[in-house]
């Protein structure tokens, strides 16, 4: 999951940098960073990390 967090952080950093570069112009920079999708792999990962967590 480290690669997931790193990618999100890089995307946000790029958006902030572009917003700073275009400050004072008519350019608006927006970034959408949706969260993880609840897949079987994510569920298995959460169960592995928190084995005592009750099922959702």
C-alpha positions as CSV (number, residue, x, y, z in Angstrom):
1,X,0.0,0.0,0.0
2,X,3.0,2.3,0.2
3,X,3.0,2.8,-3.5
4,X,-0.7,3.9,-3.3
5,X,0.0,6.6,-0.7
6,X,3.1,7.8,-2.5
7,X,1.2,8.1,-5.8
8,X,-1.6,10.1,-4.2
9,X,1.0,12.4,-2.5
10,X,2.8,13.0,-5.8
11,X,-0.5,13.8,-7.6
12,X,-1.4,16.3,-4.9
13,X,2.1,17.9,-5.0
14,X,1.9,18.3,-8.8
15,X,-1.5,19.9,-8.6
16,X,-0.3,22.3,-5.9
17,X,2.8,23.2,-7.9
18,X,0.8,23.8,-11.0
19,X,-1.6,26.0,-9.0
20,X,1.4,28.0,-7.7
21,X,2.8,28.4,-11.2
22,X,-0.4,29.6,-12.7
23,X,-1.3,32.0,-9.8
24,X,-2.5,35.4,-11.1
25,X,-3.7,33.9,-14.4
26,X,-7.1,32.7,-15.5
27,X,-6.0,29.1,-15.1
28,X,-7.7,27.0,-12.4
29,X,-6.0,23.8,-11.2
30,X,-8.1,21.1,-9.7
31,X,-7.3,17.6,-8.6
32,X,-9.6,14.7,-7.8
33,X,-8.0,12.0,-5.6
34,X,-10.7,9.4,-4.8
35,X,-10.1,6.9,-2.0
36,X,-9.6,3.2,-2.4
37,X,-12.3,0.9,-3.8
38,X,-13.5,-1.8,-1.5
39,X,-12.3,-4.9,-3.4
40,X,-11.5,-8.3,-2.0
41,X,-7.8,-7.5,-1.9
42,X,-8.4,-4.4,0.2
43,X,-10.7,-6.4,2.5
44,X,-8.0,-9.1,2.9
45,X,-5.4,-6.4,3.6
46,X,-7.5,-4.8,6.3
47,X,-8.2,-8.2,7.9
48,X,-4.5,-9.0,7.8
49,X,-3.6,-5.8,9.5
50,X,-6.5,-5.8,12.0
51,X,-7.4,-9.5,12.6
52,X,-9.7,-8.7,15.5
53,X,-11.8,-6.1,13.6
54,X,-15.4,-7.2,13.3
55,X,-16.6,-7.7,9.7
56,X,-18.3,-4.7,8.0
